[in-house]
Amino acid sequence: MIYDELGMTKEEFLDFMDCMDEIDDYKTKLRKEFYILKEREEGKEYRVVFKYLKEKLPIEDIKDGKLKNINGDIMFKTEGDFFPEIIEEDGLYFISDSLYEYMKKKIKKITLKTETPVKLASEEGKRIEGYHLIVPYELDCILEGTEQYSETGELVYFEIDDFKTGNYEIFKVKDYPHLIITQKVNRLQYGGIHCSRIENYFDYEGERDRVCQKRLSGEKLDEAYEEYLRKAQLSNQEETLSQIKRICDQKAIRNAIRQGLKSRLNETSYSIQYREIKAKKFGFCLFEERYSQH
């Protein structure tokens, strides 16, 4: 049997086949672990707010890795007195000096478009904190077909194609606002941050279960049919559309399955009757022999 050749028991093989949808649809990472690193939402309303950031910085040039007119002596005036370890502002990332040094020890190689040390000063300069303004590389590394968007067009779910991340240990996924890193940051030691494994953050297992339930209910097949229907209509391929309808005809599929099962059941029933008749011909009955053993 095929499961013997695979080194499985029959039960293991059947369970493997039942779980094939996860293997086919979710080819997840093989080499790295990924973590979402972001500013914690709780307490964000109390953290420092930049004054005149857009007026002081060429933000778009910075995002492109062009640090014009910026040096390590730059100081930003802020309002407030809570300085979290990471600040996300206008698509820029400010990492505290202490967290940045910690990350350099944890991550083997930090490759960035650019980074520069800056100072953040509270009102009237009573408190000054050191940060690093970093610009990570933006990677187009989403596993095809896994991305999901909100009604406003915001990217809210995805899985990473590990091999498209190259050797980057800290980066930004295209169209996603938070940092991705390959090492866990100590959340107890560094305040104001959120750092969790990407599969926990997006609840991958919950998503797999939702997909499975959609398959069982036929909803996923309906979605696929509608998508194929749309594409066929756009390309004006009536013959293709007809084939798609025939392939996706759920009633026809159910009838074919029903007929196949009925045929198989009849074959099995005939086989049982044949074995019983053959057994009786030689002077014994399989059922009598079976029950006489008890």
DRENGU-436136 format. One record per residue: x, y, z of N, C-alpha, C, O in turn. Coordinates in pm, whole numbers, padded with zeros to 5 digits, always signed. Layout:
REM residues N
XYZXYZXYZXYZ
...
END
This chain:
REM residues 294
+00084-00119+00000+00000+00000+00000+00088+00125+00000+00203+00121+00042
+00031+00235-00048+00110+00357-00061+00157+00410+00073+00266+00467+00083
+00074+00391+00179+00116+00443+00309+00231+00361+00367+00310+00412+00446
+00241+00233+00327+00356+00152+00368+00483+00204+00303+00588+00210+00367
+00472+00243+00176+00588+00297+00105+00633+00429+00165+00751+00463+00160
+00539+00505+00221+00571+00634+00282+00616+00619+00427+00652+00717+00492
+00612+00496+00477+00651+00474+00616+00546+00519+00715+00579+00555+00828
+00417+00517+00673+00308+00562+00760+00215+00445+00792+00212+00345+00721
+00141+00462+00900+00030+00371+00925-00087+00419+00840-00084+00529+00785
-00191+00337+00830-00309+00377+00754-00373+00502+00815-00415+00592+00743
-00380+00505+00949-00441+00620+01018-00361+00748+00994-00419+00855+00972
-00227+00737+00997-00141+00853+00973-00158+00904+00831-00161+01025+00807
-00169+00812+00736-00185+00851+00596-00318+00923+00573-00323+01025+00504
-00426+00869+00631-00557+00932+00615-00559+01071+00678-00618+01164+00623
-00495+01084+00793-00488+01215+00858-00405+01312+00773-00439+01430+00762
-00298+01261+00713-00214+01342+00624-00296+01394+00506-00284+01511+00470
-00378+01309+00447-00460+01349+00333-00566+01451+00375-00596+01544+00299
-00622+01434+00494-00721+01530+00542-00663+01668+00563-00734+01768+00556
-00533+01674+00590-00467+01802+00618-00396+01859+00497-00322+01957+00510
-00415+01801+00379-00343+01845+00260-00372+01988+00222-00288+02054+00162
-00492+02039+00256-00525+02177+00218-00429+02275+00285-00394+02376+00225
-00387+02246+00408-00293+02335+00475-00157+02330+00408-00091+02432+00395
-00115+02211+00366+00015+02198+00302+00015+02268+00167+00112+02334+00131
-00094+02254+00093-00102+02315-00040-00114+02466-00034-00051+02536-00114
-00193+02518+00058-00226+02659+00058-00133+02746+00142-00127+02867+00123
-00061+02685+00234+00018+02765+00326+00163+02717+00330+00206+02653+00427
+00238+02747+00226+00380+02715+00223+00453+02824+00301+00499+02923+00244
+00463+02806+00431+00516+02911+00517+00668+02902+00528+00732+02821+00462
+00723+02987+00613+00867+03003+00625+00938+02873+00659+00881+02784+00722
+01064+02863+00615+01143+02745+00642+01271+02777+00719+01322+02692+00792
+01322+02898+00703+01453+02929+00759+01449+03023+00879+01530+03010+00970
+01357+03117+00881+01360+03223+00980+01232+03228+01063+01127+03176+01025
+01246+03292+01177+01128+03330+01255+01108+03480+01235+01205+03556+01229
+00981+03522+01225+00952+03663+01202+00868+03718+01317+00779+03651+01368
+00900+03841+01354+00829+03909+01462+00782+04046+01415+00853+04115+01341
+00664+04085+01458+00615+04221+01435+00669+04309+01548+00648+04280+01665
+00738+04417+01512+00787+04512+01610+00721+04646+01584+00736+04704+01476
+00647+04695+01683+00572+04818+01663+00559+04893+01795+00589+04841+01902
+00515+05016+01784+00486+05095+01902+00357+05044+01965+00258+05020+01895
+00359+05027+02095+00240+04975+02164+00128+05077+02161+00149+05196+02185
+00006+05029+02130-00109+05119+02121-00148+05173+02258-00184+05291+02271
-00141+05087+02361-00174+05131+02497-00074+05236+02543+00047+05213+02541
-00123+05349+02584-00038+05455+02634+00016+05548+02526+00089+05642+02555
-00022+05519+02401+00029+05599+02291-00018+05744+02299+00049+05836+02252
-00135+05763+02361-00189+05899+02370-00108+05986+02466-00122+06108+02466
-00021+05923+02547+00058+05999+02645+00201+06023+02599+00275+06099+02662
+00241+05959+02491+00381+05970+02451+00408+06105+02385+00316+06178+02347
+00536+06135+02372+00577+06266+02318+00527+06283+02175+00518+06186+02099
+00494+06405+02139+00448+06440+02005+00548+06537+01944+00589+06634+02007
+00587+06509+01820+00684+06595+01753+00623+06730+01717+00507+06739+01678
+00704+06833+01731+00665+06966+01686+00744+06999+01559+00867+06996+01559
+00672+07030+01455+00734+07075+01329+00819+06966+01263+00920+06998+01200
+00779+06839+01276+00858+06731+01216+00863+06743+01064+00970+06736+01004
+00747+06762+01003+00742+06770+00857+00814+06894+00804+00874+06891+00696
+00808+07002+00882+00878+07123+00839+01029+07110+00853+01104+07174+00780
+01072+07027+00945+01215+07017+00975+01284+06908+00895+01405+06917+00870
+01210+06806+00854+01271+06692+00785+01216+06674+00643+01096+06689+00622
+01303+06643+00546+01257+06603+00412+01214+06455+00416+01288+06366+00375
+01092+06432+00468+01049+06295+00500+01058+06200+00382+01107+06088+00396
+01010+06242+00265+01012+06152+00150+01154+06118+00107+01182+06005+00068
+01244+06216+00115+01384+06189+00084+01444+06090+00183+01523+06004+00145
+01405+06104+00309+01455+06012+00411+01408+05870+00383+01485+05775+00395
+01280+05856+00346+01226+05722+00316+01298+05659+00197+01310+05537+00189
+01347+05744+00106+01423+05694-00010+01569+05671+00024+01648+05634-00063
+01605+05692+00150+01743+05671+00192+01833+05789+00167+01955+05774+00169
+01777+05906+00146+01856+06026+00120+01848+06119+00241+01751+06191+00259
+01949+06115+00322+01949+06196+00443+02012+06333+00414+02127+06358+00450
+01936+06420+00350+01987+06552+00317+01978+06645+00438+01877+06648+00508
+02084+06718+00461+02088+06819+00566+02060+06762+00705+02004+06831+00791
+02098+06637+00727+02074+06574+00857+02207+06522+00912+02284+06459+00839
+02234+06548+01036+02353+06495+01100+02319+06454+01243+02205+06469+01287
+02416+06403+01312+02392+06349+01446+02357+06454+01550+02319+06419+01662
+02369+06582+01516+02341+06687+01614+02197+06736+01609+02159+06824+01685
+02116+06678+01519+01980+06729+01504+01898+06699+01630+01907+06591+01689
+01818+06796+01668+01733+06780+01787+01589+06817+01752+01563+06919+01689
+01498+06730+01795+01356+06753+01768+01287+06797+01896+01303+06734+02001
+01213+06903+01887+01134+06948+02001+01005+06867+02007+00943+06840+01904
+00966+06828+02126+00846+06746+02144+00761+06801+02257+00805+06883+02337
+00638+06755+02260+00546+06786+02369+00512+06656+02440+00490+06553+02375
+00507+06658+02572+00479+06539+02649+00602+06492+02723+00710+06550+02710
+00586+06384+02802+00700+06338+02881+00718+06186+02880+00801+06134+02954
+00640+06112+02795+00658+05968+02785+00737+05937+02658+00691+05963+02547
+00857+05882+02676+00945+05850+02565+00951+05697+02549+01033+05632+02615
+00868+05638+02463+00873+05493+02444+01001+05453+02370+01069+05537+02312
+01032+05324+02374+01155+05276+02312+01150+05279+02159+01253+05282+02093
+01030+05279+02104+01014+05292+01959+00899+05388+01931+00793+05381+01993
+00921+05478+01836+00819+05575+01797+00800+05565+01646+00895+05577+01569
+00674+05543+01605+00640+05541+01463+00570+05672+01430+00465+05704+01487
+00627+05748+01340+00573+05880+01310+00591+05911+01162+00703+05916+01112
+00478+05933+01091+00481+05969+00949+00564+05872+00866+00633+05913+00773
+00556+05743+00899+00630+05642+00822+00777+05632+00858+00851+05560+00792
+00820+05705+00962+00958+05699+01008+00964+05621+01139+00865+05612+01212
+01081+05565+01167+01098+05483+01287+01211+05541+01372+01325+05552+01328
+01176+05577+01495+01273+05628+01591+01294+05522+01698+01200+05488+01771
+01415+05469+01707+01448+05363+01803+01539+05423+01910+01640+05487+01878
+01504+05402+02037+01587+05457+02145+01728+05400+02136+01749+05290+02086
+01826+05477+02186+01965+05432+02182+01983+05298+02251+02053+05211+02200
+01920+05281+02366+01935+05156+02442+01877+05038+02366+01939+04931+02360
+01758+05054+02305+01697+04946+02228+01778+04917+02102+01792+04801+02063
+01830+05021+02040+01908+05002+01918+02035+04921+01948+02071+04832+01871
+02103+04951+02058+02223+04876+02096+02187+04731+02130+02261+04639+02096
+02075+04713+02195+02027+04578+02228+02000+04497+02100+02038+04381+02090
+01934+04561+02002+01902+04493+01876+02028+04458+01798+02033+04354+01732
+02130+04542+01805+02255+04513+01735+02323+04389+01793+02393+04317+01722
+02303+04366+01923+02360+04246+01985+02278+04121+01950+02333+04013+01933
+02147+04138+01940+02058+04024+01914+02059+03982+01768+02059+03863+01737
+02061+04080+01679+02053+04054+01536+02193+04049+01477+02272+04141+01498
+02223+03945+01404+02358+03923+01353+02405+04039+01265+02517+04088+01278
+02317+04081+01176+02356+04188+01084+02237+04277+01057+02137+04233+00999
+02245+04403+01098+02140+04499+01070+02174+04574+00942+02269+04652+00938
+02096+04549+00838+02118+04615+00709+02003+04711+00685+01888+04670+00673
+02034+04839+00677+01933+04943+00661+01968+05032+00543+02083+05040+00500
+01865+05100+00490+01892+05200+00388+01983+05307+00445+02081+05350+00384
+01948+05348+00565+02029+05446+00636+01981+05457+00779+01869+05416+00812
+02065+05512+00864+02028+05540+01003+02114+05655+01051+02226+05675+01004
+02061+05730+01145+02135+05842+01201+02090+05868+01344+01970+05858+01372
+02182+05900+01434+02143+05933+01572+02082+06072+01578+02128+06165+01512
+01976+06086+01660+01909+06215+01678+01877+06233+01826+01893+06141+01905
+01833+06353+01861+01794+06382+01999+01648+06428+02002+01604+06502+01914
+01576+06384+02103+01439+06429+02126+01436+06506+02257+01478+06455+02361
+01387+06627+02251+01387+06712+02370+01244+06741+02412+01158+06773+02330
+01219+06731+02542+01087+06765+02594+01072+06917+02596+01165+06990+02563
+00954+06961+02634+00929+07105+02639+01030+07175+02730+01061+07128+02839
+01079+07285+02682+01176+07368+02755+01308+07296+02777+01392+07341+02855
+01327+07181+02707+01455+07112+02714+01488+07051+02848+01606+07029+02878
+01388+07024+02930+01412+06967+03063+01459+06822+03055+01526+06772+03145
+01422+06755+02947+01463+06615+02930+01503+06592+02785+01432+06631+02693
+01618+06528+02766+01667+06500+02631+01699+06351+02622+01772+06297+02705
+01645+06285+02520+01666+06142+02500+01727+06116+02363+01694+06181+02264
+01819+06017+02360+01884+05981+02235+01808+05872+02162+01765+05774+02222
+01792+05889+02031+01725+05791+01945+01806+05771+01817+01896+05848+01785
+01771+05664+01745+01823+05642+01611+01706+05648+01513+01609+05575+01527
+01718+05735+01416+01620+05740+01308+01665+05638+01204+01771+05655+01143
+01586+05532+01183+01626+05426+01090+01531+05421+00971+01412+05451+00982
+01586+05382+00857+01508+05363+00734+01535+05221+00685+01639+05197+00625
+01443+05127+00709+01464+04988+00665+01435+04971+00517+01368+05055+00455
+01484+04864+00460+01450+04830+00322+01307+04778+00317+01263+04704+00406
+01235+04816+00214+01098+04770+00195+01099+04655+00096+01145+04671-00017
+01050+04539+00139+01056+04417+00057+00918+04377+00006+00819+04386+00079
+00914+04334-00118+00792+04278-00177+00798+04127-00155+00835+04052-00245
+00762+04084-00035+00787+03945+00005+00664+03874+00058+00676+03774+00129
+00546+03923+00025+00423+03858+00073+00399+03730-00006+00411+03728-00128
+00365+03624+00065+00332+03497+00002+00206+03515-00082+00101+03551-00029
+00217+03491-00210+00108+03520-00303-00022+03453-00261-00026+03333-00233
-00129+03533-00259-00261+03481-00228-00300+03489-00081-00414+03460-00046
-00206+03529+00006-00237+03534+00149-00278+03673+00196-00332+03688+00305
-00253+03775+00115-00281+03911+00161-00430+03939+00172-00509+03893+00090
-00467+04015+00275-00605+04056+00297-00606+04205+00330-00515+04256+00396
-00710+04274+00283-00719+04419+00302-00851+04456+00371-00952+04387+00356
-00847+04563+00445-00967+04614+00508-01051+04688+00404-01008+04705+00290
-01169+04730+00443-01257+04803+00351-01195+04935+00306-01229+04988+00201
-01104+04987+00387-01037+05114+00351-00909+05091+00273-00837+05186+00242
-00881+04964+00239-00762+04934+00159-00636+04912+00240-00527+04904+00184
-00650+04900+00372-00534+04879+00457-00496+04731+00460-00583+04646+00476
-00368+04702+00445-00320+04564+00451-00329+04515+00595-00262+04569+00683
-00411+04413+00620-00437+04370+00758-00393+04225+00785-00394+04181+00899
-00356+04152+00680-00315+04013+00700-00226+03970+00583-00252+04006+00468
-00122+03895+00614-00037+03839+00509+00054+03733+00571+00068+03724+00693
+00113+03654+00485+00219+03562+00526+00341+03594+00442+00329+03640+00328
+00457+03570+00498+00583+03608+00433+00642+03490+00356+00650+03379+00407
+00682+03518+00233+00759+03421+00155+00903+03433+00200+00974+03526+00162
+00944+03339+00280+01074+03345+00347+01189+03372+00250+01278+03452+00280
+01187+03307+00135+01301+03315+00044+01309+03449-00029+01410+03478-00093
+01204+03530-00019+01209+03663-00079+01266+03768+00016+01281+03885-00020
+01299+03726+00138+01353+03821+00235+01505+03828+00231+01566+03911+00298
+01567+03739+00153+01712+03741+00142+01779+03726+00277+01740+03641+00358
+01880+03808+00300+01954+03803+00427+01914+03914+00522+01983+03939+00621
+01805+03981+00493+01761+04091+00578+01705+04038+00709+01621+03948+00711
+01753+04095+00819+01708+04055+00953+01611+04158+01012+01542+04130+01111
+01606+04276+00953+01510+04379+00991+01468+04450+00863+01553+04496+00787
+01337+04459+00841+01290+04515+00715+01144+04558+00730+01082+04538+00834
+01093+04615+00624+00953+04656+00619+00888+04584+00502+00943+04581+00392
+00771+04526+00524+00694+04463+00417+00621+04572+00338+00563+04663+00397
+00623+04561+00208+00559+04662+00124+00413+04682+00164+00337+04586+00176
+00376+04808+00184+00239+04851+00218+00200+04821+00363+00085+04843+00401
+00295+04771+00443+00262+04744+00584+00341+04840+00672+00461+04859+00650
+00278+04902+00773+00342+05013+00844+00444+04976+00952+00519+05063+00995
+00449+04849+00996+00534+04815+01109+00659+04738+01066+00665+04685+00955
+00757+04734+01155+00882+04666+01127+00868+04515+01143+00789+04466+01225
+00947+04441+01064+00958+04297+01079+01102+04267+01118+01195+04315+01053
+01122+04189+01224+01256+04151+01265+01260+03999+01285+01156+03934+01290
+01381+03944+01298+01395+03798+01308+01434+03752+01448+01461+03634+01471
+01437+03847+01544+01468+03812+01682+01366+03876+01775+01317+03986+01750
+01335+03807+01882+01238+03858+01980+01303+03966+02066+01415+03949+02114
+01232+04076+02086+01279+04185+02172+01217+04167+02311+01100+04134+02323
+01296+04190+02412+01251+04177+02549+01152+04287+02583+01191+04402+02603
+01025+04253+02589+00921+04354+02614+00918+04401+02758+00867+04509+02787
+00972+04319+02849+00974+04358+02989+01080+04464+03015+01062+04554+03097
+01191+04452+02943+01303+04543+02964+01283+04676+02891+01330+04780+02936
+01214+04671+02777+01198+04791+02696+01049+04826+02686+00970+04748+02634
+01014+04943+02736+00873+04982+02746+00819+05047+02620+00893+05101+02538
+00687+05039+02608+00619+05107+02498+00630+05037+02365+00605+05098+02261
+00668+04908+02366+00680+04835+02239+00588+04713+02239+00548+04663+02344
+00556+04667+02120+00486+04540+02101+00573+04456+02011+00613+04499+01902
+00604+04335+02055+00684+04243+01974+00630+04103+01991+00638+04046+02100
+00575+04045+01885+00520+03910+01892+00543+03837+01761+00558+03899+01656
+00544+03706+01770+00564+03625+01649+00452+03654+01550+00336+03673+01588
+00488+03658+01424+00392+03698+01321+00274+03601+01313+00162+03644+01287
+00298+03472+01336+00188+03375+01328+00089+03393+01443-00029+03362+01428
+00137+03442+01557+00047+03472+01668-00025+03605+01645-00143+03618+01675
+00048+03701+01594-00009+03834+01570-00126+03827+01473-00229+03891+01495
-00111+03749+01366-00216+03738+01265-00306+03617+01285-00401+03598+01208
-00279+03535+01385-00361+03417+01414-00370+03327+01291-00478+03304+01237
-00255+03276+01247-00250+03190+01129-00339+03067+01144-00410+03030+01051
-00335+03003+01262-00415+02882+01280-00564+02912+01273-00641+02832+01219
-00605+03026+01327-00745+03066+01316-00785+03087+01172-00896+03052+01131
-00695+03146+01094-00723+03169+00952-00734+03036+00877-00819+03020+00790
-00646+02942+00910-00653+02809+00846-00787+02742+00875-00848+02681+00787
-00832+02756+01000-00959+02696+01037-01074+02761+00961-01167+02692+00918
-01070+02893+00945-01176+02962+00870-01179+02915+00724-01286+02896+00667
-01060+02897+00665-01053+02849+00527-01109+02708+00516-01181+02676+00422
-01076+02625+00615-01126+02487+00616-01278+02485+00624-01343+02409+00552
-01335+02568+00711-01481+02573+00726-01548+02625+00598-01658+02581+00563
-01483+02717+00531-01537+02769+00405-01537+02661+00298-01628+02655+00214
-01436+02575+00301-01432+02465+00205-01544+02365+00232-01614+02320+00141
-01560+02333+00360-01662+02235+00396-01802+02283+00360-01888+02203+00321
-01825+02414+00373-01958+02469+00345-01980+02496+00196-02091+02528+00155
-01874+02484+00117-01886+02511-00026-01865+02658-00061-01871+02696-00177
-01842+02740+00041-01827+02884+00018-01702+02915-00064-01703+03004-00149
-01595+02840-00038-01470+02865-00111-01485+02829-00258-01430+02897-00345
-01559+02721-00286-01585+02683-00425-01667+02790-00495-01643+02822-00611
-01766+02846-00425-01848+02954-00482-01761+03076-00514-01778+03139-00618
-01668+03109-00423-01580+03224-00445-01492+03201-00568-01472+03292-00649
-01440+03080-00580-01355+03048-00694-01435+03056-00824-01386+03106-00926
-01557+03006-00820-01643+03011-00939-01668+03155-00981-01660+03188-01099
-01700+03241-00884-01727+03382-00916-01604+03450-00974-01615+03532-01065
-01487+03416-00922-01363+03476-00972-01336+03430-01116-01301+03511-01202
-01351+03300-01141-01332+03248-01276-01435+03307-01372-01405+03337-01488
-01556+03322-01323-01663+03379-01404-01629+03522-01445-01647+03561-01561
-01579+03598-01349-01540+03737-01378-01429+03743-01482-01435+03824-01575
-01329+03658-01467-01216+03659-01561-01259+03615-01700-01213+03670-01801
-01347+03516-01706-01393+03468-01837-01474+03575-01908-01462+03591-02030
-01557+03648-01833-01637+03754-01893-01550+03868-01943-01577+03926-02048
-01446+03900-01867-01355+04007-01908-01279+03972-02034-01254+04058-02118
-01243+03845-02048-01167+03802-02166-01257+03760-02282-01210+03727-02391
-01391+03761-02257-01488+03729-02361-01463+03589-02420-01470+03569-02541
-01436+03495-02333-01410+03358-02377-01529+03270-02338-01532+03211-02230
-01627+03263-02428-01750+03189-02399-01724+03040-02380-01785+02975-02295
-01632+02988-02458-01603+02845-02447-01541+02814-02311-01577+02717-02244
-01447+02901-02271-01384+02884-02139-01488+02897-02029-01487+02819-01933
-01577+02993-02042-01681+03015-01943-01771+02892-01932-01809+02852-01821
-01803+02833-02044-01886+02713-02043-01817+02598-01971-01879+02524-01895
-01687+02585-01996-01610+02480-01929-01605+02504-01779-01616+02411-01699
-01587+02630-01742-01582+02664-01600-01713+02630-01532-01714+02572-01423
-01825+02665-01596-01955+02633-01539-01971+02483-01519-02024+02437-01418
-01924+02409-01619-01937+02264-01611-01850+02208-01498-01892+02119-01424
-01727+02261-01486-01636+02215-01383-01687+02249-01244-01676+02170-01151
-01743+02370-01231-01784+02420-01101-01930+02393-01067-01982+02445-00968
-01997+02312-01148-02136+02280-01122-02143+02190-00999-02118+02070-01006
-02177+02251-00886-02176+02176-00760-02276+02059-00763-02248+01953-00708
-02390+02080-00826-02490+01974-00831-02436+01854-00907-02454+01739-00867
-02368+01884-01019-02310+01776-01099-02201+01704-01021-02188+01582-01028
-02123+01781-00947-02016+01721-00866-02076+01629-00760-02030+01517-00739
-02180+01679-00693-02243+01598-00588-02304+01470-00647-02293+01363-00588
-02368+01483-00764-02428+01365-00829-02321+01264-00867-02339+01143-00851
-02208+01316-00917-02100+01227-00958-02044+01153-00836-02016+01034-00842
-02028+01225-00726-01979+01164-00603-02078+01060-00552-02041+00951-00510
-02208+01099-00557-02312+01008-00508-02316+00880-00590-02327+00770-00536
-02307+00895-00722-02310+00778-00809-02187+00691-00788-02194+00568-00790
-02074+00759-00768-01950+00685-00746-01956+00606-00617-01913+00490-00612
-02008+00668-00512-02022+00599-00384-02121+00484-00393-02099+00376-00338
-02232+00510-00463-02334+00406-00478-02278+00286-00553-02302+00171-00516
-02202+00316-00659-02141+00209-00737-02043+00130-00653-02040+00007-00657
-01963+00204-00576-01864+00138-00490-01933+00053-00384-01886-00056-00352
-02043+00104-00329-02118+00032-00227-02175-00097-00284-02172-00202-00220
-02228-00088-00407-02284-00207-00471-02175-00311-00495-02197-00431-00477
-02057-00263-00538-01946-00356-00562-01905-00425-00432-01879-00545-00430
-01899-00346-00324-01860-00401-00194-01964-00501-00146-01930-00609-00096
-02092-00465-00161-02200-00555-00119-02195-00686-00196-02212-00793-00139
-02172-00676-00328-02163-00795-00412-02046-00882-00369-02056-01005-00364
-01933-00816-00338-01813-00889-00299-01836-00965-00169-01790-01079-00155
-01908-00905-00074-01939-00971+00053-02029-01092+00031-02006-01199+00086
-02134-01073-00053-02226-01182-00082-02154-01298-00150-02180-01414-00121
-02062-01264-00240-01987-01367-00313-01901-01448-00217-01895-01571-00227
-01835-01379-00124-01749-01450-00029-01832-01541+00063-01789-01650+00098
-01952-01493+00102-02037-01575+00189-02085-01700+00116-02085-01809+00173
-02126-01684-00009-02173-01800-00088-02060-01900-00107-02079-02021-00094
-01942-01846-00137-01826-01934-00158-01792-02009-00030-01756-02127-00035
-01804-01942+00082-01773-02006+00210-01873-02116+00240-01834-02224+00285
-02001-02090+00217-02104-02191+00245-02087-02313+00155-02118-02425+00196
-02039-02292+00034-02020-02402-00060-01922-02504-00005-01931-02623-00036
-01829-02457+00075-01729-02548+00132-01767-02593+00273-01683-02643+00348
-01893-02574+00306-01944-02633+00429-01931-02548+00554-01945-02599+00665
-01904-02417+00538-01902-02333+00658-01946-02192+00621-01948-02154+00503
-01982-02117+00720-02029-01979+00700-01936-01883+00774-01905-01902+00891
-01894-01781+00703-01802-01684+00765-01861-01622+00891-01792-01605+00991
-01991-01589+00884-02051-01522+00999-02067-01618+01116-02047-01580+01232
-02105-01746+01085-02120-01843+01192-01986-01870+01259-01976-01880+01381
-01881-01881+01175-01748-01907+01230-01701-01789+01315-01639-01806+01420
-01731-01668+01267-01688-01548+01340-01754-01540+01477-01688-01510+01576
-01887-01568+01482-01956-01555+01610-01930-01674+01702-01944-01663+01824
-01891-01790+01643-01865-01906+01725-01736-01890+01806-01712-01963+01903
-01655-01794+01766-01530-01769+01838-01554-01690+01965-01465-01686+02051
-01669-01628+01981-01697-01543+02099-01768-01624+02207-01800-01570+02313
END
